[in-house]
């Protein structure tokens, strides 16, 4: 019987069906960081348990590290305690830890792929909602809570109900100045922030066939923002080319066998999906969020919604709440909205290709007066590559602060925070109230090049016009 990748990977990792109907699922790779693991390790100690398969567990530190300071101890005593606790736990339980001194530290969802740990046909779990990123490789990747982190550490398994699968085809060709970030913001706007509840999203079509692995990761990263439990792209030659030669990728004869096995997990052409959605790439424009969830987005050429023009009571209330918090006027163009901060980074858009693309257009331009602009590589590896290519200097010359690797202003569990009601143009993934560290801080999500356009003009701008983008 023809099967989707989700069905194949699920069946390959199913240990048994539990009494409640859920599946006991073997987790091929477990990624951990400093925020959701301390309590889990504490519970292991309380129960007298060991980590079942430490060779399948990899750790890094990302959320709490200050990006403007490398030396320790950290100024924040809690952050300092958390990194020391992670070091202790990894040493005691025999877990590989990509600490800051290794040169391999960074955001967990960037480190896993660049080290070749993330591989097709596997199940991956991490105590972080954006674990769906790893689905770009043809893996089924889940974000989990602290109690599930404990379970996976202790048993290498977790209990989960089987998901439905929605195939999302993006057909045709994207217009100049439209990027992977615009694709996922458009999908979420179209299907809603709860549209994926109970689903895994399989992304396909000509656009995804042409996408690089880093572009695929951007889309899969925000599957969770659309309500999906996981998101993935079928493995292909692009996938294998990315993984070849990476530290944890198979070598020699094992490589050829791995490639054959990986490709076998791709969805069968005649498999059945629970739902299929088709989106024309030509309908996707540079997109900016205006509200307080990632589904409240519009094209740069559109105007901010007017609650008076909707008849749905719930939708009207949602728009009114968002406009009140964001201090935006209904019916006004989003273009021209003044910003205070520009943030380029995060597990969504903190990879080499993101900085490389922006640097192409940023050279010779400068951040507008009054705008604080920071660029934060997603890993130490990304930072090194940017330095080798002179990309970091392009950003510095343009007036950006170039930082060390970390999550930074995406969620502000570190010193990088908004102040008061500052408005931030951000390449991150969430625009919830208070997400960037201030209870009144405001976030506009957009692609990296759109962040750069906002930074140099001082307001939300069409990057196609600011940088004369033609391809």
N, C-alpha and C positions, 0 to 999 in steps of 0.2 A: 504494500500500500504506500502511495506517495505521502511524504511527510515534509513539514516545514522544518527549518533549522531548529526552531524552538522545541518541536516534538522530538527531534533526534537527540539533541543535547539533554533534554529532560529525561528521556528514556535511558540514555547511556549513564546517567548519574542517579537514577532512582534506586534506592535501596529496598524500600518496601512501602506499601500503603498503610497508613496508620488508621486506628479505629475511628478517628474523626473525619476520615476521608482525605486528609492531607498526605503529601508524599514526604517520606524521609529522604532528603536529597543530599548526596555527597557533594561537598564543596571542593572543587579542584584547587583553587587558590584563595587564600584569605589574606586580605590587605588590612593593616591596622595603622592607626595614628594615635596621637597623644590625648585626644579628647574623649573618645568613646571606649578606650581600652582599660584605663586604670581600674574602674569598678569591676570590669570583667575579670581581670587578673586577681583582684581582691577576692572575688567569689570563688575562683579556682583554689586559692590558698585556704579559704574557709572550708572548702569541701575536701581538701587534701588531694586535689587532682593535678595532673600534669597536662601540658599541651600535647594533644594526641599526635599531631603530625607537624612538628615545628618546621620541617623542610618545605612545607606548603604555605607557610606564613611569612609575610614580609612586612616590615614596618618602616615608616618615615615620620618626620615631624613637619607639620605644615600650618595648621590653623593658628597657633599661638606665637609663632616665631616673629620677632620684630624684623621688618625688612630693611630697616635703616641701622641695624646694630648686629654685628656678628659675635662680638665678645660676650662672654658670660661672666658672672651671672646676669640674667635679664633684669631690667628695671622693675618689671612686674613680678612680684614674688610668687604669685600663683603660676604664671607661665614658666618661671624657672623651676618650680617644683614639678610641673607636669613633664617637662623634658627629662628631668632627672629620674622621674618615676618610670618613664618609658625605657630609658637606658637600663635601669635596674631590672625591669620585667623581661626585656629581650635577652639580657645576659643570663638571668636565672633560668629562663625556659628555652634557651638555645635558638632564639629567633634572629634571622638576618635583619639588621637595622641599618638603614641608610641615613646615618647621622650626618650632621652638618660638616664634620671633619672629613667625611668620605668623598666629598665632591659629587655625591649622587643624591643628595637630599632635595626634596621639593614637594610639590603637591602630589598626594598619593595617586591621583588619576592621571598624572603626567609621568611620574616615575615608573609606574608599572609598565606602560607601553614602551617607553624609551629604553628600559632595561630588557625588554623582550620577555618579561614575566607574563604579560597578558597575551594569551594565545587562543586561536579559534577552537571551537568545539568543547570549551571548558565551562564550568560554572565558577563564578567569582563572587565573593561576598566581601563587603567592607562596611564598617560602621559609619557610613556617610551616604547621604541620599543621592549623590551624583555618581555613584558607582556604575550607573547605566552607561557612562562614558565608554567602558571597556567593551560594550556590545558592538562597537565599531569594528572589532576584529572577528565578529562571528561567535562571540561568547554570550552566555546568558548571565548577566551581572546584576546583582541585587544590592541595594542599600539596606542595612539591617540596624536594629537597635542594640543597646548595650547587653541586654540579656541574651540576644541571639549571638553577639560576639562571644560571650561566655560559652554558649552551646557549641559554636564552631571550634573554638579553641579546645574544648574538652573532648569533642567527638568527631570533628571534621564534617559534621552534618547539621542540617537545619530542617525544620518542618515548614512546608509551604504548600499552598493550594495551587493546582495547575491553572495557568492563565489562558485566556483566549488570545488569539493573535490577529492583529489588524495589519494588513499590508498597506503601506503608504507609498504610492508611486509618484515621483516628481518627474514629469516628462518634459522633453524639449530642452531648451538651453537658457541658462540664466542671462539676464541682460547685464551690460557693463555696470560695475559698481554694486552688484548684488552678490552677497556672500553667504556662506553656510549659516552664519548667525541669522541672517534675514530669512533663510529657508525655515529654520526651526521656529522663529518668532511668528512667521506666517502660518505654519502648521498649527501652533498652539492657538493663535488668534482664530483660525478656521474651525478647529475641533473643540476648543475650550480647555480650560485648566482642569476640568474633570472628565474630559472626553475619553481619556485613556484608562479610566478606572476599571480594573479587572483585566486589562490587556497588556500584552507585550506588543510593541510596535516594531514591525519589520519594514525598514526603509529600502526602497529600490527605485528603479527607473533610470533613464539616461543620466540624470543629474548625479545620482549617487554612483553610477558606474564610472563617471569621469572624476568624481571627487577624490582628493588625496585622503590618506588615512587621517590626517589632522583635521580636515574638513568633516569627515565622517564622525570623528570624535566630538566635534562641536555640536553636531546635531544630536547624537546619542546622549550626550551629557545632559541636555535639557528635556529628555523624554519625561523625566519625573515632573517637570513643570507642566507638562500636558496631562498629568494624572496617570501615566503609564508606569507599571512596575519595572519594566525593562524596555530597552530599545536596542535594535541590532541591525547590522548590515551583513549580508552574506559574504563569506571570505572569497577572495579571488586573487588574481596575480598581483594586484596592488597591495593586498594584505601581506602576501608572502614576501614581496620585494621590501616592504617596510621592516619586516622582522628579521630578514636574513642578516647574519653577522652580529646581531645584538647579543649582549652578554649571556642572557639566559635562553636564547634560542637554540634549538638542536644544531649539532654540527656534523659534518661529514655525511656518512650514509644515513644517519638518523634524520638528517635534514630532509632528504628525498622522501623518506617514509612519512615524515611529519606533514610535508606538503600534500601528499596523496590523502592522508587521513583528514587533514584540515578541510580540503576541498570537498570531501565526501559529506561533510556536515551541511553544506549549502542546501537550501530548500529545493526540493524536486520541482521541476517546471510545472507539473500538473497537480501539485498539492492544493488542498483546499484551505482557505482562510475563513475566519469567522466574520471578517469584514474587509472590504477593499475600498480605499479612498485614492482618487487620482487628482493630482494638482498640476496645473500647467505652469512651468517655470516662468513663462512670460508674464504671468499674473503677479509675480513676486517682486516687490520693490524694496529699496532700502527702508527698513522698518525701525520704528522707535516706540517704546512703551511710553504711555502718558499717565498710567494709573498705578495701582498698588498690587497688581499681580501680573505675571508675564503674558497673560491673555489679553490684557488691555493695551494693545499696540495698534499703531496705524502707520501707513506709508508716510514718508517724509513730506509728501505733497498733499496730505490730507489734513483736515481740521480736527480738533479735539471734539469728541462727542458731546452732544447737547442732551441732557436728560429730559428736557421738555419735548424732545422729538421721538421719544420711545414710549410705547404704550404698556410694555411689560413692567409690572410693579417692581419685581426683584431687580431687573436690569437697571431701572431708573434709580433705585436706591443705591445700587452698587456704583453707578457713575457719579452720583451726588457725593457719596462717601469719598471716592477717589479724588474728585476735583477739590473737595474741601481740604483734604490732606495735602495734595500736591500744589495747592494754591494756583491752579490753572483756570483759565476762563473757557467756558463752553463755546464751541464754535470758532475759537481762535486757531490760527495755524500753529502747529507744533514747531515748525521752522521759525527760527528767530527767538525762541525761548532762551533767556540768558542762563548761563551755567556758572557755577563757582568752582567746581572740581571736575577733573577728567581722570578716569582710572582705566588703565590698560593692563589687563592681567587676568588671573583666575584660572580654574580648571576648564573653563569654557573657551577662553581665548588668550591663554598665556604661553602658547607654543611658538617655536621658531618661525613658522610660516606666518603667524599673526604679526610678529614684529618686523619680519622681512617685508611683508606687503605694505605695512604702514611706512616703513623707512623709505620705500621707493618714492613715495609722494611727499613725505615730511621734510626731506632734505631741502634746505634753503628757506624754510618757513619757521615761524616762531610762535610759541604759545602767547595768547592774548594777555594783555595786562589784567591783573586781578584774578586770573585763573590759576589754581594749583593743579599741576598735572604730574601724575606719577606713572611710571612704567615698571611693572614687576614681573620678571621672568618666572615661569611656572616651576622651574627646577634649576639647580645649579648647572646642569648640563646645557639647558637652554641659554643660560647666562654666558657660559663659556663660548658657545657657538656664536652668540650675538657679538661678543667681544672680538672673536676671530674675524668676523665679517665687517667689523666697524659699525654695526647697527646700534650698539649702545651709545656710541659717540654722536651719531645722528640725532638720537633722542636728547642727549645732553645739550647739544648745540641748539636744539629747537626749544630748550627751556623746560624739558621734562626732568623730573628727579628719577634717576635710574637706580633701582633698589636691588636688594638680595632676594633670593627665591622664597616664596611663601604665599599663603592665601590672601594676605594683605586686606585690602578694603572690600573684598567680596562680602565678608560677614563681620569684619572688625572685631575678632576675638584677639586682637593685638593692638598696638598703638595707632594703626592706620584707621582713623575714624572721621566721619563727617562731624562738623560742629554746628549746633543749632539747626536751622532749617536750610542749610546749604543744599544746592541742587547739583547732583553729580551725573555726568555722562559716563556710563560704565559699560565695559565689555563683559561684565559678569552675568550671572544667571537669575538673580532674584531681585525684585524691586519692592519687597514687602515693607510695611511700615517699620522704621527703625532698623532695617537690615544692615545698614552700613555704619552702625555705631551710635548714632544720635536718635533719640526717640522722635525727633521731628525732622530728621534728615530725609531728603527726597532723592530718588534714583530713577534715571531714565536708561533703560537697556538699549543697546545698539551694537553694531559691528565695530571691530577695532578701527577701521578707517573712518567710520562715522564719529567715533570718539575723538580721533585726531582732528577731524574737521571742526568739531565743537571746540576743541582746545585752542586751535589757532584763530578761530573767529570770535570766541567768547560766547557763542550761542549755538543752539541746535541748528545744524546746517546740512545741506545736501552735499555729501562728499564728492559726488559726481561733478558738481559745479565748482567747489572749492579747489579740487585737485585736477580738474579736467580729465576725469577717468574715462577711458575709451575702451578698455578691455578687461 
